[in-house]
Amino acid sequence: MADWVKVAGGLTAISAGSRTTVWGVNAASAVYHYTNYDGSPWINIPGGLSDIGAASDGTVWGVNSGNQIYRYTGDQTTTNWVGISGSLVRIDAGSRTSVWGVDSAGAIYRYTNHDANPWIKIPGVLSDIGAGADGTVWGVNAGNQVFRYTGDQDSSNVWKSVSGSLKRIAVGSRTNVWGVDPAGSIYRYTNNDAAGGNPWIKIPGTATDIAAGADGTAWHINTAGEIYRYTGDQPS
């Protein structure tokens, strides 16, 4: 696939904040951080997670199979993860101040930036969520419907429906949004919601999870756990 370069390793979930901030989790819940060197691409980080969110400013959050929530502190202290109260099944971080998650019932939560009372509930029901460095947030629900967050612009219309059918969504920024449909096809947002138009362009490849960074970076993993980095925006 000319659009993707395979990177050694095996993951079940992946998140990218930027070209140099890429994290993943494998089937055994082991956590990995990209070394920025494809010859030896991954370093194991102590801990066990089922989903992970990495931001361009280095912020990383994760949840485990028991829906417990953690923030990465390994770059600040000898304790790699600090537990945060709450219960989430999916999490994503756009920045230190933009962290979003979804619980097992589909309820949506936004981080308050205050650990003592960390979450505010946002109206709506989603199954996956993506948060960008610029505050952009998208989500998909169990029916594979696609939504973009508009609650910071119009409190009476918190989510705007966007045409398409996706089961996974990843957001690096307002202009770098990627998704995976129920059949595993990969789509990139065209930045045009215009009525009657198709806001998505299909990108070659099949995926089970997708990652998008603020700088245009994109990664995906497939059903076999194989890892790919997007190179379709670079000279062939």
N, C-alpha and C positions, 0 to 999 in steps of 0.2 A: 504494500500500500504506500504509494508515493506521498500521501498526506500525513503519514504517521511513521515514526521510527520506534522500533521495539526496544524496550529497556529491560534488562535482566531483572528477574524477581517474580514474586507472586503475591498479589494483593486482592482483597475483596472490597475495599473501600479506599477512595483516594480524594485528596483535597489539595488545591494549589492556591496560594496567595499571590505568588509571583514566580518568575523563572527560577529563583533561588530558594523559595519556600514551598516545598512540596512534601506532604506527609501521607502515609497510608497505613492501613491495618490489614493483616492477613487473616486467613480462615481460623487460625489458632488464637486470634485476638492480639497477636504481637504487633507492636507499634514501630514504624520505620520512618526515618527522616532522610530525604534525598541529599546526597553528598555534593551534588552539582558536578559529578564525574561519572559518566556512563560506564567506565571501565570497572568501577566498584561502587555501584549507585546508591546503596542503602546502608544506613547505620541503625542498629536496633536501639530503641529507647526503652528503658524499663517501664513496665506497665502493661495493662491489658484493656483494650478498647474494642468496641464494635463499630463505632462511627467516629469520624474526626473532621474538624474544620480548621483550616489554616489561612491566616490573613497575611497581606503583603507587608504589614509592619512587624511580622514575626509572632503575632498572637496565635496561640493554638489551643483549642478546646476539644474535648472528647467525651463520649458517653460509653459506658460498658454494657454488657449483656443484661445487667440488673437495672439498667436505666439510670445509674448513678452518673453524676456530671463532674468533670474535672477540667481545670485550667492548667496548662503547662507552665511550670516555673523553673524548669531545668536550666534555663539561661540566666537565672537570677539567684537560685539557691541550690543546695545539694538535694533538696526534695524535688523530684521531677514533676509531681502533680499535686495540686491542692484541690480537695473536694469542695464542691459548691452545692448547696442545698437545692433540691428540686428533683424532678424525674422526667427524663427525655429519652426518646428513641433515635432522633435525628438532630444533628447540630451543625451549624456553620458559623464561621467568623469572617466578617469583612474587614474588621479592624478591632483594636482594643475596645472601642466603644460601640461596635455594631456586631452583636452576637445574638443569633436567633436559634430557636429550637422548636421541635414538635414532640408532643408526648404520645403515649400509646393510644390515646383516644382521638388523636388528631388536633388537639388544642395547640394553639400557637403562642409562643412566649418570646419576649424580647428582654435582653439583659439590661438591667437598670444602671449598671456601672457601680453598684453598691452591694458588696457580698453579703451584708447583713440582711438585706431584703432584695434578692438578686433578680427576680423575674416579674414582669408585668404581662398580663394576659392580653393578647390582641384578638379582636373578633375574627372569626373564620375557622375553617377546618382544613388542614393540609396533611399530606403524607410525606412530603419532602420539601425542603426549603434551601434557598441559596442567598447569601448575603455578600454584597460587593464592598470594596474599599470606600466607595463614594456614597454609601448609604443605600444604594439600590438593593431591593429585596424582591425575589420572585418565589413562587411556590407552586406545587402541583397537589391535587387531591387524589383520593382513592379512585375516583372516576377518570383519572388522567387529564383532568381539565387544568389549564394553565392560568396563573394569575400573577400580576405585578402589584406590589404594594404601593398604594397611593395615600395612605393614612396620614403621612406627613404633609400632604397637600390639600386633602379633602377628608375631613373626619367623618363625613356622612357616607363616603364611598371608600372604604378602607382598602379594598382589593379591586383592581380592574381586570376583567376577563380578557385574555388574549387567545386568539384562535390557535388551535393545535391540540395534539394529544401526546403528553409526555408522562413518564413515570419517575424520571430523575431530572433534576435541574441543578445547574451550577452557575454562579454569578461572580465574575471578577470585577465588573464595573457596569455602568449603564450600557456600554457598547460591547461588552464581552459576556454574552449569555449563551449557554449551551444546554442541550437537553438530550435525553434518551427516551425513545418511545417504547411502548410495550413489546414491540418486536425486536428491540435492541438497536434500531437505527439511530444514527447520531444526527443532531440538528444544531445549527448555529443561528442565532437571532440576527435578522437583517437590519435591525434598528428602525423598522417601519411597521407600525401597527395598522396602517391604512386599511379601512374597510374594503373588503373585496380582494385585497391582496393577501399573499401568503407571507406571514412574518418570519418564516423559517426557511433556511436553505439546507438541503440534505448534504452531509459530508460523508465520504466513503468510510466504511468500517462498521463494526457492530460492538456494542458495549453493554455492560451492566451498571457501571457507574462512570461519572464524568466529573472533571475538575476544570475550573477556569480561574485564571489569575487576573489581577488588575492591569498587568502589562500586556495582556493578550495571550499569555500562556494557556495552553489547554492540554490535559492528559485524559486518558480513559483506560479502563480495564474491561476485559471481556469475560465470558462465562468460564473460561479456563483459568482465570486469574492473571492472564498475561497483561503486561503494562505497556502502554504506548504514549509517546509524547507527540503532540501535533507539530508538524513542520510544513503544513500546506501554505503558510503565509511567508515561507522563505524560498529563495531561488532553488529550483530543482537541478 
